[in-house]
Amino acid sequence: CPCGEHIQTREHILTSCPAYEPNRDSLRSVSEDLVITDILGTEKGIEALIDFLKETDAFKK
């Protein structure tokens, strides 16, 4: 992970990695507390996730 965390989990990147904090506005518009089920379980959440991924290139290797 860009922050130095040894294991990159979905939850770490979407909710707590400091490297991606500036890019979480789209995710917070769907779930202020960044609840994974709210993000991944709704159409608006998926759209916000796509925006987040486009902004960050997270999960690309």
PDB file of N, CA, C, O and CB in Angstrom:
ATOM      1  N   CYS A   1       0.841  -1.181   0.000  1.00  0.00           N
ATOM      2  CA  CYS A   1       0.000   0.000   0.000  1.00  0.00           C
ATOM      3  C   CYS A   1       0.890   1.250   0.000  1.00  0.00           C
ATOM      4  O   CYS A   1       1.967   1.239   0.596  1.00  0.00           O
ATOM      5  CB  CYS A   1      -0.959  -0.005   1.225  1.00  0.00           C
ATOM      6  N   PRO A   2       0.454   2.308  -0.653  1.00  0.00           N
ATOM      7  CA  PRO A   2       1.261   3.528  -0.674  1.00  0.00           C
ATOM      8  C   PRO A   2       1.569   4.097   0.715  1.00  0.00           C
ATOM      9  O   PRO A   2       2.544   4.829   0.885  1.00  0.00           O
ATOM     10  CB  PRO A   2       0.560   4.570  -1.486  1.00  0.00           C
ATOM     11  N   CYS A   3       0.741   3.760   1.701  1.00  0.00           N
ATOM     12  CA  CYS A   3       0.960   4.302   3.045  1.00  0.00           C
ATOM     13  C   CYS A   3       1.965   3.477   3.849  1.00  0.00           C
ATOM     14  O   CYS A   3       2.382   3.890   4.931  1.00  0.00           O
ATOM     15  CB  CYS A   3      -0.359   4.371   3.796  1.00  0.00           C
ATOM     16  N   GLY A   4       2.351   2.318   3.326  1.00  0.00           N
ATOM     17  CA  GLY A   4       3.293   1.467   4.031  1.00  0.00           C
ATOM     18  C   GLY A   4       2.662   0.267   4.711  1.00  0.00           C
ATOM     19  O   GLY A   4       3.373  -0.596   5.228  1.00  0.00           O
ATOM     20  N   GLU A   5       1.341   0.198   4.720  1.00  0.00           N
ATOM     21  CA  GLU A   5       0.646  -0.960   5.286  1.00  0.00           C
ATOM     22  C   GLU A   5       1.022  -2.184   4.467  1.00  0.00           C
ATOM     23  O   GLU A   5       1.016  -2.135   3.237  1.00  0.00           O
ATOM     24  CB  GLU A   5      -0.909  -0.747   5.301  1.00  0.00           C
ATOM     25  N   HIS A   6       1.348  -3.277   5.138  1.00  0.00           N
ATOM     26  CA  HIS A   6       1.819  -4.466   4.434  1.00  0.00           C
ATOM     27  C   HIS A   6       0.727  -5.176   3.651  1.00  0.00           C
ATOM     28  O   HIS A   6       0.981  -5.702   2.568  1.00  0.00           O
ATOM     29  CB  HIS A   6       2.427  -5.420   5.408  1.00  0.00           C
ATOM     30  N   ILE A   7      -0.478  -5.195   4.189  1.00  0.00           N
ATOM     31  CA  ILE A   7      -1.571  -5.890   3.524  1.00  0.00           C
ATOM     32  C   ILE A   7      -2.598  -4.860   3.064  1.00  0.00           C
ATOM     33  O   ILE A   7      -3.136  -4.096   3.866  1.00  0.00           O
ATOM     34  CB  ILE A   7      -2.223  -6.947   4.467  1.00  0.00           C
ATOM     35  N   GLN A   8      -2.859  -4.854   1.761  1.00  0.00           N
ATOM     36  CA  GLN A   8      -3.864  -3.965   1.186  1.00  0.00           C
ATOM     37  C   GLN A   8      -5.190  -4.700   1.146  1.00  0.00           C
ATOM     38  O   GLN A   8      -5.372  -5.609   0.336  1.00  0.00           O
ATOM     39  CB  GLN A   8      -3.450  -3.485  -0.236  1.00  0.00           C
ATOM     40  N   THR A   9      -6.105  -4.321   1.999  1.00  0.00           N
ATOM     41  CA  THR A   9      -7.437  -4.910   1.950  1.00  0.00           C
ATOM     42  C   THR A   9      -8.400  -3.908   1.341  1.00  0.00           C
ATOM     43  O   THR A   9      -8.122  -2.709   1.299  1.00  0.00           O
ATOM     44  CB  THR A   9      -7.912  -5.340   3.361  1.00  0.00           C
ATOM     45  N   ARG A  10      -9.509  -4.397   0.880  1.00  0.00           N
ATOM     46  CA  ARG A  10     -10.551  -3.530   0.331  1.00  0.00           C
ATOM     47  C   ARG A  10     -10.965  -2.496   1.372  1.00  0.00           C
ATOM     48  O   ARG A  10     -11.091  -1.309   1.070  1.00  0.00           O
ATOM     49  CB  ARG A  10     -11.777  -4.361  -0.124  1.00  0.00           C
ATOM     50  N   GLU A  11     -11.175  -2.962   2.601  1.00  0.00           N
ATOM     51  CA  GLU A  11     -11.610  -2.056   3.662  1.00  0.00           C
ATOM     52  C   GLU A  11     -10.548  -1.002   3.974  1.00  0.00           C
ATOM     53  O   GLU A  11     -10.882   0.166   4.172  1.00  0.00           O
ATOM     54  CB  GLU A  11     -11.944  -2.847   4.923  1.00  0.00           C
ATOM     55  N   HIS A  12      -9.290  -1.393   4.019  1.00  0.00           N
ATOM     56  CA  HIS A  12      -8.212  -0.442   4.307  1.00  0.00           C
ATOM     57  C   HIS A  12      -8.186   0.673   3.269  1.00  0.00           C
ATOM     58  O   HIS A  12      -8.123   1.851   3.624  1.00  0.00           O
ATOM     59  CB  HIS A  12      -6.851  -1.163   4.345  1.00  0.00           C
ATOM     60  N   ILE A  13      -8.233   0.314   2.002  1.00  0.00           N
ATOM     61  CA  ILE A  13      -8.159   1.320   0.940  1.00  0.00           C
ATOM     62  C   ILE A  13      -9.381   2.223   0.938  1.00  0.00           C
ATOM     63  O   ILE A  13      -9.254   3.440   0.797  1.00  0.00           O
ATOM     64  CB  ILE A  13      -8.013   0.648  -0.418  1.00  0.00           C
ATOM     65  N   LEU A  14     -10.548   1.647   1.092  1.00  0.00           N
ATOM     66  CA  LEU A  14     -11.767   2.446   1.004  1.00  0.00           C
ATOM     67  C   LEU A  14     -12.055   3.271   2.256  1.00  0.00           C
ATOM     68  O   LEU A  14     -12.709   4.311   2.170  1.00  0.00           O
ATOM     69  CB  LEU A  14     -12.928   1.550   0.730  1.00  0.00           C
ATOM     70  N   THR A  15     -11.575   2.823   3.419  1.00  0.00           N
ATOM     71  CA  THR A  15     -11.992   3.502   4.648  1.00  0.00           C
ATOM     72  C   THR A  15     -10.890   4.127   5.486  1.00  0.00           C
ATOM     73  O   THR A  15     -11.155   5.091   6.204  1.00  0.00           O
ATOM     74  CB  THR A  15     -12.709   2.557   5.482  1.00  0.00           C
ATOM     75  N   SER A  16      -9.669   3.622   5.424  1.00  0.00           N
ATOM     76  CA  SER A  16      -8.700   4.119   6.397  1.00  0.00           C
ATOM     77  C   SER A  16      -7.316   4.475   5.878  1.00  0.00           C
ATOM     78  O   SER A  16      -6.544   5.089   6.614  1.00  0.00           O
ATOM     79  CB  SER A  16      -8.546   3.131   7.429  1.00  0.00           C
ATOM     80  N   CYS A  17      -6.970   4.129   4.670  1.00  0.00           N
ATOM     81  CA  CYS A  17      -5.633   4.435   4.166  1.00  0.00           C
ATOM     82  C   CYS A  17      -5.457   5.952   4.051  1.00  0.00           C
ATOM     83  O   CYS A  17      -6.224   6.606   3.344  1.00  0.00           O
ATOM     84  CB  CYS A  17      -5.394   3.751   2.792  1.00  0.00           C
ATOM     85  N   PRO A  18      -4.468   6.514   4.730  1.00  0.00           N
ATOM     86  CA  PRO A  18      -4.272   7.965   4.662  1.00  0.00           C
ATOM     87  C   PRO A  18      -3.907   8.463   3.262  1.00  0.00           C
ATOM     88  O   PRO A  18      -4.144   9.629   2.946  1.00  0.00           O
ATOM     89  CB  PRO A  18      -3.194   8.375   5.632  1.00  0.00           C
ATOM     90  N   ALA A  19      -3.347   7.618   2.440  1.00  0.00           N
ATOM     91  CA  ALA A  19      -2.974   8.027   1.082  1.00  0.00           C
ATOM     92  C   ALA A  19      -4.195   8.381   0.233  1.00  0.00           C
ATOM     93  O   ALA A  19      -4.093   9.179  -0.699  1.00  0.00           O
ATOM     94  CB  ALA A  19      -2.179   6.918   0.401  1.00  0.00           C
ATOM     95  N   TYR A  20      -5.341   7.794   0.550  1.00  0.00           N
ATOM     96  CA  TYR A  20      -6.552   8.021  -0.239  1.00  0.00           C
ATOM     97  C   TYR A  20      -7.570   8.921   0.452  1.00  0.00           C
ATOM     98  O   TYR A  20      -8.656   9.143  -0.084  1.00  0.00           O
ATOM     99  CB  TYR A  20      -7.194   6.707  -0.560  1.00  0.00           C
ATOM    100  N   GLU A  21      -7.243   9.434   1.616  1.00  0.00           N
ATOM    101  CA  GLU A  21      -8.177  10.283   2.360  1.00  0.00           C
ATOM    102  C   GLU A  21      -8.703  11.457   1.525  1.00  0.00           C
ATOM    103  O   GLU A  21      -9.905  11.721   1.553  1.00  0.00           O
ATOM    104  CB  GLU A  21      -7.499  10.814   3.612  1.00  0.00           C
ATOM    105  N   PRO A  22      -7.849  12.167   0.786  1.00  0.00           N
ATOM    106  CA  PRO A  22      -8.353  13.318   0.020  1.00  0.00           C
ATOM    107  C   PRO A  22      -9.354  12.939  -1.079  1.00  0.00           C
ATOM    108  O   PRO A  22     -10.036  13.812  -1.616  1.00  0.00           O
ATOM    109  CB  PRO A  22      -7.192  14.052  -0.603  1.00  0.00           C
ATOM    110  N   ASN A  23      -9.447  11.665  -1.414  1.00  0.00           N
ATOM    111  CA  ASN A  23     -10.294  11.223  -2.523  1.00  0.00           C
ATOM    112  C   ASN A  23     -11.590  10.560  -2.075  1.00  0.00           C
ATOM    113  O   ASN A  23     -12.313  10.015  -2.909  1.00  0.00           O
ATOM    114  CB  ASN A  23      -9.531  10.271  -3.387  1.00  0.00           C
ATOM    115  N   ARG A  24     -11.897  10.593  -0.808  1.00  0.00           N
ATOM    116  CA  ARG A  24     -13.064   9.853  -0.303  1.00  0.00           C
ATOM    117  C   ARG A  24     -14.370  10.649  -0.318  1.00  0.00           C
ATOM    118  O   ARG A  24     -15.387  10.148   0.161  1.00  0.00           O
ATOM    119  CB  ARG A  24     -12.793   9.398   1.096  1.00  0.00           C
ATOM    120  N   ASP A  25     -14.372  11.853  -0.845  1.00  0.00           N
ATOM    121  CA  ASP A  25     -15.601  12.649  -0.852  1.00  0.00           C
ATOM    122  C   ASP A  25     -16.739  11.943  -1.576  1.00  0.00           C
ATOM    123  O   ASP A  25     -17.874  11.954  -1.100  1.00  0.00           O
ATOM    124  CB  ASP A  25     -15.345  13.997  -1.497  1.00  0.00           C
ATOM    125  N   SER A  26     -16.453  11.336  -2.708  1.00  0.00           N
ATOM    126  CA  SER A  26     -17.516  10.641  -3.456  1.00  0.00           C
ATOM    127  C   SER A  26     -18.082   9.481  -2.641  1.00  0.00           C
ATOM    128  O   SER A  26     -19.287   9.232  -2.671  1.00  0.00           O
ATOM    129  CB  SER A  26     -16.977  10.120  -4.811  1.00  0.00           C
ATOM    130  N   LEU A  27     -17.220   8.774  -1.915  1.00  0.00           N
ATOM    131  CA  LEU A  27     -17.692   7.663  -1.078  1.00  0.00           C
ATOM    132  C   LEU A  27     -18.497   8.174   0.113  1.00  0.00           C
ATOM    133  O   LEU A  27     -19.509   7.580   0.487  1.00  0.00           O
ATOM    134  CB  LEU A  27     -16.504   6.821  -0.584  1.00  0.00           C
ATOM    135  N   ARG A  28     -18.042   9.279   0.707  1.00  0.00           N
ATOM    136  CA  ARG A  28     -18.753   9.847   1.854  1.00  0.00           C
ATOM    137  C   ARG A  28     -20.115  10.435   1.462  1.00  0.00           C
ATOM    138  O   ARG A  28     -21.001  10.566   2.308  1.00  0.00           O
ATOM    139  CB  ARG A  28     -17.899  10.923   2.510  1.00  0.00           C
ATOM    140  N   SER A  29     -20.278  10.782   0.206  1.00  0.00           N
ATOM    141  CA  SER A  29     -21.585  11.282  -0.225  1.00  0.00           C
ATOM    142  C   SER A  29     -22.646  10.183  -0.160  1.00  0.00           C
ATOM    143  O   SER A  29     -23.842  10.463  -0.086  1.00  0.00           O
ATOM    144  CB  SER A  29     -21.498  11.844  -1.652  1.00  0.00           C
ATOM    145  N   VAL A  30     -22.194   8.940  -0.187  1.00  0.00           N
ATOM    146  CA  VAL A  30     -23.094   7.787  -0.099  1.00  0.00           C
ATOM    147  C   VAL A  30     -23.167   7.262   1.329  1.00  0.00           C
ATOM    148  O   VAL A  30     -24.237   6.876   1.799  1.00  0.00           O
ATOM    149  CB  VAL A  30     -22.633   6.670  -1.047  1.00  0.00           C
ATOM    150  N   SER A  31     -22.043   7.246   2.011  1.00  0.00           N
ATOM    151  CA  SER A  31     -21.964   6.713   3.364  1.00  0.00           C
ATOM    152  C   SER A  31     -20.973   7.542   4.167  1.00  0.00           C
ATOM    153  O   SER A  31     -19.761   7.353   4.061  1.00  0.00           O
ATOM    154  CB  SER A  31     -21.552   5.217   3.352  1.00  0.00           C
ATOM    155  N   GLU A  32     -21.494   8.454   4.963  1.00  0.00           N
ATOM    156  CA  GLU A  32     -20.636   9.369   5.721  1.00  0.00           C
ATOM    157  C   GLU A  32     -19.604   8.633   6.570  1.00  0.00           C
ATOM    158  O   GLU A  32     -18.473   9.092   6.727  1.00  0.00           O
ATOM    159  CB  GLU A  32     -21.484  10.253   6.611  1.00  0.00           C
ATOM    160  N   ASP A  33     -20.010   7.478   7.117  1.00  0.00           N
ATOM    161  CA  ASP A  33     -19.109   6.686   7.961  1.00  0.00           C
ATOM    162  C   ASP A  33     -18.340   5.631   7.175  1.00  0.00           C
ATOM    163  O   ASP A  33     -17.659   4.791   7.764  1.00  0.00           O
ATOM    164  CB  ASP A  33     -19.895   6.016   9.065  1.00  0.00           C
ATOM    165  N   LEU A  34     -18.444   5.667   5.851  1.00  0.00           N
ATOM    166  CA  LEU A  34     -17.734   4.741   4.958  1.00  0.00           C
ATOM    167  C   LEU A  34     -18.037   3.280   5.283  1.00  0.00           C
ATOM    168  O   LEU A  34     -17.132   2.461   5.441  1.00  0.00           O
ATOM    169  CB  LEU A  34     -16.231   4.983   5.042  1.00  0.00           C
ATOM    170  N   VAL A  35     -19.327   2.976   5.379  1.00  0.00           N
ATOM    171  CA  VAL A  35     -19.774   1.605   5.632  1.00  0.00           C
ATOM    172  C   VAL A  35     -19.709   0.837   4.307  1.00  0.00           C
ATOM    173  O   VAL A  35     -20.357   1.209   3.329  1.00  0.00           O
ATOM    174  CB  VAL A  35     -21.235   1.577   6.240  1.00  0.00           C
ATOM    175  N   ILE A  36     -18.932  -0.217   4.294  1.00  0.00           N
ATOM    176  CA  ILE A  36     -18.684  -0.975   3.068  1.00  0.00           C
ATOM    177  C   ILE A  36     -19.980  -1.481   2.434  1.00  0.00           C
ATOM    178  O   ILE A  36     -20.132  -1.413   1.214  1.00  0.00           O
ATOM    179  CB  ILE A  36     -17.760  -2.150   3.360  1.00  0.00           C
ATOM    180  N   THR A  37     -20.905  -1.982   3.231  1.00  0.00           N
ATOM    181  CA  THR A  37     -22.147  -2.509   2.657  1.00  0.00           C
ATOM    182  C   THR A  37     -22.977  -1.396   2.010  1.00  0.00           C
ATOM    183  O   THR A  37     -23.680  -1.648   1.031  1.00  0.00           O
ATOM    184  CB  THR A  37     -22.975  -3.219   3.742  1.00  0.00           C
ATOM    185  N   ASP A  38     -22.907  -0.186   2.532  1.00  0.00           N
ATOM    186  CA  ASP A  38     -23.612   0.941   1.899  1.00  0.00           C
ATOM    187  C   ASP A  38     -22.970   1.289   0.560  1.00  0.00           C
ATOM    188  O   ASP A  38     -23.662   1.628  -0.399  1.00  0.00           O
ATOM    189  CB  ASP A  38     -23.607   2.180   2.827  1.00  0.00           C
ATOM    190  N   ILE A  39     -21.656   1.203   0.505  1.00  0.00           N
ATOM    191  CA  ILE A  39     -20.930   1.559  -0.722  1.00  0.00           C
ATOM    192  C   ILE A  39     -21.101   0.476  -1.785  1.00  0.00           C
ATOM    193  O   ILE A  39     -21.402   0.779  -2.940  1.00  0.00           O
ATOM    194  CB  ILE A  39     -19.429   1.775  -0.422  1.00  0.00           C
ATOM    195  N   LEU A  40     -20.915  -0.764  -1.404  1.00  0.00           N
ATOM    196  CA  LEU A  40     -20.952  -1.855  -2.373  1.00  0.00           C
ATOM    197  C   LEU A  40     -22.352  -2.402  -2.627  1.00  0.00           C
ATOM    198  O   LEU A  40     -22.563  -3.146  -3.585  1.00  0.00           O
ATOM    199  CB  LEU A  40     -20.069  -2.964  -1.910  1.00  0.00           C
ATOM    200  N   GLY A  41     -23.298  -2.043  -1.784  1.00  0.00           N
ATOM    201  CA  GLY A  41     -24.624  -2.635  -1.876  1.00  0.00           C
ATOM    202  C   GLY A  41     -25.697  -1.747  -2.476  1.00  0.00           C
ATOM    203  O   GLY A  41     -26.874  -2.109  -2.469  1.00  0.00           O
ATOM    204  N   THR A  42     -25.310  -0.583  -2.998  1.00  0.00           N
ATOM    205  CA  THR A  42     -26.297   0.305  -3.594  1.00  0.00           C
ATOM    206  C   THR A  42     -25.786   0.821  -4.935  1.00  0.00           C
ATOM    207  O   THR A  42     -24.581   0.871  -5.180  1.00  0.00           O
ATOM    208  CB  THR A  42     -26.620   1.478  -2.646  1.00  0.00           C
ATOM    209  N   GLU A  43     -26.719   1.201  -5.791  1.00  0.00           N
ATOM    210  CA  GLU A  43     -26.329   1.733  -7.095  1.00  0.00           C
ATOM    211  C   GLU A  43     -25.521   3.029  -6.935  1.00  0.00           C
ATOM    212  O   GLU A  43     -24.508   3.223  -7.608  1.00  0.00           O
ATOM    213  CB  GLU A  43     -27.578   1.985  -7.966  1.00  0.00           C
ATOM    214  N   LYS A  44     -25.976   3.907  -6.045  1.00  0.00           N
ATOM    215  CA  LYS A  44     -25.235   5.154  -5.806  1.00  0.00           C
ATOM    216  C   LYS A  44     -23.850   4.868  -5.242  1.00  0.00           C
ATOM    217  O   LYS A  44     -22.882   5.556  -5.562  1.00  0.00           O
ATOM    218  CB  LYS A  44     -26.013   6.069  -4.846  1.00  0.00           C
ATOM    219  N   GLY A  45     -23.769   3.843  -4.398  1.00  0.00           N
ATOM    220  CA  GLY A  45     -22.489   3.458  -3.833  1.00  0.00           C
ATOM    221  C   GLY A  45     -21.526   2.964  -4.895  1.00  0.00           C
ATOM    222  O   GLY A  45     -20.345   3.313  -4.879  1.00  0.00           O
ATOM    223  N   ILE A  46     -22.020   2.162  -5.809  1.00  0.00           N
ATOM    224  CA  ILE A  46     -21.178   1.645  -6.903  1.00  0.00           C
ATOM    225  C   ILE A  46     -20.709   2.793  -7.785  1.00  0.00           C
ATOM    226  O   ILE A  46     -19.552   2.819  -8.203  1.00  0.00           O
ATOM    227  CB  ILE A  46     -21.952   0.597  -7.752  1.00  0.00           C
ATOM    228  N   GLU A  47     -21.589   3.737  -8.072  1.00  0.00           N
ATOM    229  CA  GLU A  47     -21.198   4.902  -8.869  1.00  0.00           C
ATOM    230  C   GLU A  47     -20.111   5.705  -8.165  1.00  0.00           C
ATOM    231  O   GLU A  47     -19.155   6.157  -8.796  1.00  0.00           O
ATOM    232  CB  GLU A  47     -22.414   5.795  -9.149  1.00  0.00           C
ATOM    233  N   ALA A  48     -20.263   5.881  -6.850  1.00  0.00           N
ATOM    234  CA  ALA A  48     -19.258   6.600  -6.070  1.00  0.00           C
ATOM    235  C   ALA A  48     -17.935   5.830  -6.054  1.00  0.00           C
ATOM    236  O   ALA A  48     -16.862   6.428  -6.128  1.00  0.00           O
ATOM    237  CB  ALA A  48     -19.759   6.834  -4.631  1.00  0.00           C
ATOM    238  N   LEU A  49     -18.019   4.516  -5.958  1.00  0.00           N
ATOM    239  CA  LEU A  49     -16.820   3.687  -5.985  1.00  0.00           C
ATOM    240  C   LEU A  49     -16.089   3.825  -7.319  1.00  0.00           C
ATOM    241  O   LEU A  49     -14.862   3.922  -7.352  1.00  0.00           O
ATOM    242  CB  LEU A  49     -17.180   2.221  -5.728  1.00  0.00           C
ATOM    243  N   ILE A  50     -16.835   3.833  -8.402  1.00  0.00           N
ATOM    244  CA  ILE A  50     -16.222   4.014  -9.728  1.00  0.00           C
ATOM    245  C   ILE A  50     -15.504   5.357  -9.802  1.00  0.00           C
ATOM    246  O   ILE A  50     -14.392   5.438 -10.323  1.00  0.00           O
ATOM    247  CB  ILE A  50     -17.291   3.919 -10.846  1.00  0.00           C
ATOM    248  N   ASP A  51     -16.133   6.408  -9.285  1.00  0.00           N
ATOM    249  CA  ASP A  51     -15.487   7.731  -9.261  1.00  0.00           C
ATOM    250  C   ASP A  51     -14.199   7.690  -8.445  1.00  0.00           C
ATOM    251  O   ASP A  51     -13.172   8.223  -8.864  1.00  0.00           O
ATOM    252  CB  ASP A  51     -16.446   8.795  -8.680  1.00  0.00           C
ATOM    253  N   PHE A  52     -14.262   7.051  -7.274  1.00  0.00           N
ATOM    254  CA  PHE A  52     -13.096   6.930  -6.410  1.00  0.00           C
ATOM    255  C   PHE A  52     -11.963   6.188  -7.122  1.00  0.00           C
ATOM    256  O   PHE A  52     -10.806   6.604  -7.062  1.00  0.00           O
ATOM    257  CB  PHE A  52     -13.469   6.207  -5.110  1.00  0.00           C
ATOM    258  N   LEU A  53     -12.302   5.099  -7.787  1.00  0.00           N
ATOM    259  CA  LEU A  53     -11.287   4.306  -8.491  1.00  0.00           C
ATOM    260  C   LEU A  53     -10.673   5.069  -9.655  1.00  0.00           C
ATOM    261  O   LEU A  53      -9.472   4.962  -9.903  1.00  0.00           O
ATOM    262  CB  LEU A  53     -11.894   3.006  -8.997  1.00  0.00           C
ATOM    263  N   LYS A  54     -11.479   5.832 -10.363  1.00  0.00           N
ATOM    264  CA  LYS A  54     -10.950   6.645 -11.460  1.00  0.00           C
ATOM    265  C   LYS A  54      -9.992   7.715 -10.945  1.00  0.00           C
ATOM    266  O   LYS A  54      -8.959   7.981 -11.560  1.00  0.00           O
ATOM    267  CB  LYS A  54     -12.096   7.299 -12.238  1.00  0.00           C
ATOM    268  N   GLU A  55     -10.340   8.329  -9.808  1.00  0.00           N
ATOM    269  CA  GLU A  55      -9.509   9.383  -9.227  1.00  0.00           C
ATOM    270  C   GLU A  55      -8.189   8.850  -8.695  1.00  0.00           C
ATOM    271  O   GLU A  55      -7.165   9.528  -8.785  1.00  0.00           O
ATOM    272  CB  GLU A  55     -10.258  10.079  -8.115  1.00  0.00           C
ATOM    273  N   THR A  56      -8.202   7.650  -8.146  1.00  0.00           N
ATOM    274  CA  THR A  56      -7.057   7.161  -7.387  1.00  0.00           C
ATOM    275  C   THR A  56      -6.238   6.078  -8.065  1.00  0.00           C
ATOM    276  O   THR A  56      -5.071   5.890  -7.723  1.00  0.00           O
ATOM    277  CB  THR A  56      -7.523   6.653  -6.101  1.00  0.00           C
ATOM    278  N   ASP A  57      -6.815   5.368  -9.009  1.00  0.00           N
ATOM    279  CA  ASP A  57      -6.178   4.168  -9.566  1.00  0.00           C
ATOM    280  C   ASP A  57      -5.906   3.132  -8.480  1.00  0.00           C
ATOM    281  O   ASP A  57      -5.014   2.296  -8.624  1.00  0.00           O
ATOM    282  CB  ASP A  57      -4.868   4.538 -10.275  1.00  0.00           C
ATOM    283  N   ALA A  58      -6.662   3.188  -7.413  1.00  0.00           N
ATOM    284  CA  ALA A  58      -6.518   2.204  -6.336  1.00  0.00           C
ATOM    285  C   ALA A  58      -6.797   0.809  -6.880  1.00  0.00           C
ATOM    286  O   ALA A  58      -7.599   0.647  -7.799  1.00  0.00           O
ATOM    287  CB  ALA A  58      -7.473   2.527  -5.153  1.00  0.00           C
ATOM    288  N   PHE A  59      -6.155  -0.167  -6.332  1.00  0.00           N
ATOM    289  CA  PHE A  59      -6.284  -1.581  -6.680  1.00  0.00           C
ATOM    290  C   PHE A  59      -5.614  -1.934  -8.006  1.00  0.00           C
ATOM    291  O   PHE A  59      -5.740  -3.070  -8.465  1.00  0.00           O
ATOM    292  CB  PHE A  59      -7.740  -1.958  -6.739  1.00  0.00           C
ATOM    293  N   LYS A  60      -4.919  -1.011  -8.623  1.00  0.00           N
ATOM    294  CA  LYS A  60      -4.176  -1.340  -9.847  1.00  0.00           C
ATOM    295  C   LYS A  60      -2.750  -1.696  -9.468  1.00  0.00           C
ATOM    296  O   LYS A  60      -2.153  -1.085  -8.582  1.00  0.00           O
ATOM    297  CB  LYS A  60      -4.199  -0.152 -10.867  1.00  0.00           C
ATOM    298  N   LYS A  61      -2.225  -2.680 -10.146  1.00  0.00           N
ATOM    299  CA  LYS A  61      -0.830  -3.057  -9.908  1.00  0.00           C
ATOM    300  C   LYS A  61      -0.101  -3.095 -11.211  1.00  0.00           C
ATOM    301  O   LYS A  61       1.094  -3.392 -11.242  1.00  0.00           O
ATOM    302  CB  LYS A  61      -0.723  -4.412  -9.198  1.00  0.00           C
TER     303      LYS A  61
END
